[in-house]
């Protein structure tokens, strides 16, 4: 899927800056962040990948993601009509192999209690995924991620 290819390029790029990423992270029921990145200083970035105008216009939940990170970015390919995107959000141009941060998102620091809860959720989510890759049969035992 095109959005997943953008996410891969974003994750590769951010890894070079010391970030680790989880794709399709669920911070709260009804929300799914395309790329949730944890930086070397404990900062959280939310990156929403949009592969087309229709993909962007069909997303009515993106503003609900703003409260889950210290910075919020859109990741699009170079053919995407950038004028659709709010200029107050960060902008990343990506393909399936790499990305470039074009516009840095403003920082809005998370509250300490939310940061702690997100860090624990991030760690548990990553560990569950790793366990699932290592032992695919374990998914039936542990149930879905929450």
C-alpha positions in Angstrom: 0.0 0.0 0.0 1.3 3.5 -0.8 0.9 4.8 2.7 2.9 1.9 4.1 5.7 2.6 1.7 5.8 6.2 2.8 5.9 5.0 6.4 8.9 2.8 5.6 10.9 5.7 4.1 10.0 7.9 7.1 11.1 5.2 9.6 14.4 4.7 7.7 15.1 8.4 7.7 14.3 8.9 11.4 16.4 6.0 12.4 19.4 8.0 11.0 18.5 10.7 13.5 18.4 8.3 16.5 14.6 7.7 16.5 12.9 4.4 16.8 9.5 4.0 15.2 6.3 1.9 15.5 4.0 1.9 12.5 0.2 1.8 13.1 0.4 2.7 16.8 -2.8 2.9 18.7 -2.6 5.5 21.5 -6.3 5.4 22.3 -9.3 3.5 21.2 -10.4 4.7 17.7 -7.1 6.2 16.8 -4.2 4.7 14.8 -1.1 6.7 14.1 0.8 5.8 10.9 4.3 6.4 12.4 4.9 7.0 16.1 8.5 7.9 16.7 10.5 8.0 19.9 13.6 10.2 19.8 16.9 10.1 21.6 15.8 12.7 24.1 12.5 11.0 24.9 10.5 13.1 22.5 7.5 11.7 20.6 6.7 12.6 17.0 3.4 11.7 15.3 3.7 11.3 11.5 0.6 10.8 9.4 1.3 9.4 5.9 -0.9 10.5 3.1 -0.6 9.0 -0.4 -3.1 11.0 -2.3 -5.6 13.9 -2.2 -8.4 11.3 -1.6 -6.5 9.7 1.3 -6.1 13.1 2.9 -9.7 14.2 2.4 -11.0 10.9 3.8 -9.2 11.4 7.1 -11.3 13.3 9.6 -9.5 12.1 12.7 -6.1 13.7 12.2 -6.6 16.6 14.7 -7.2 14.0 17.4 -3.6 12.9 17.0 -2.1 16.3 17.9 -2.4 15.7 21.6 -0.3 12.4 21.4 3.1 13.8 20.4 5.5 16.6 21.0 5.5 17.3 17.2 3.1 16.5 14.4 4.1 15.9 10.8 2.5 15.0 7.5 4.5 12.7 5.3 3.7 12.8 1.6 5.4 12.0 -1.7 6.7 14.7 -3.9 3.7 14.7 -6.2 1.3 15.4 -3.3 -0.5 18.8 -3.5 1.2 20.4 -0.4 -1.3 23.3 -0.4 -3.8 21.0 1.2 -1.7 20.6 4.3 -1.9 23.1 7.2 1.3 25.2 7.3 1.5 25.0 11.1 2.3 21.2 10.9 5.6 19.7 10.0 6.2 18.3 6.5 8.2 15.3 5.4 8.6 14.3 1.8 9.1 10.6 1.5 9.3 7.6 -0.8 9.7 4.0 0.1 13.4 4.2 0.7 14.0 7.5 2.5 12.6 10.9 3.4 13.5 14.5 4.1 12.1 16.8 6.7 11.1 19.9 4.7 9.4 21.8 7.5 10.0 21.2 11.2 6.8 20.9 13.3 6.5 23.3 16.2 7.0 21.7 19.6 4.2 21.2 22.0 5.6 19.3 25.0 3.5 16.5 26.4 2.5 16.5 30.0 4.8 14.3 32.1 2.1 11.9 33.1 1.0 11.4 29.5 4.7 11.0 28.4 5.2 8.3 31.0 2.1 6.4 30.0 3.0 6.7 26.3 6.5 5.5 26.9 5.2 2.4 28.7 2.6 1.8 25.9 5.3 2.2 23.3 7.6 -0.3 25.0 4.8 -2.9 25.5 3.6 -2.4 21.9 7.1 -2.9 20.5 7.8 -5.9 22.7 4.5 -7.6 21.7 5.3 -7.1 18.0 8.8 -8.5 18.5 7.4 -11.5 20.3 4.9 -12.0 17.5 7.6 -12.0 14.9 9.7 -14.4 17.0 6.9 -16.7 17.8 3.9 -16.2 15.4 1.7 -18.6 17.3 1.8 -16.4 20.4 -0.7 -14.0 18.9 -3.6 -16.4 19.7 -2.4 -16.5 23.3 -2.0 -12.8 24.0 -4.9 -11.4 22.0 -5.0 -8.1 20.2 -3.0 -5.1 21.1 -4.9 -2.4 23.0 
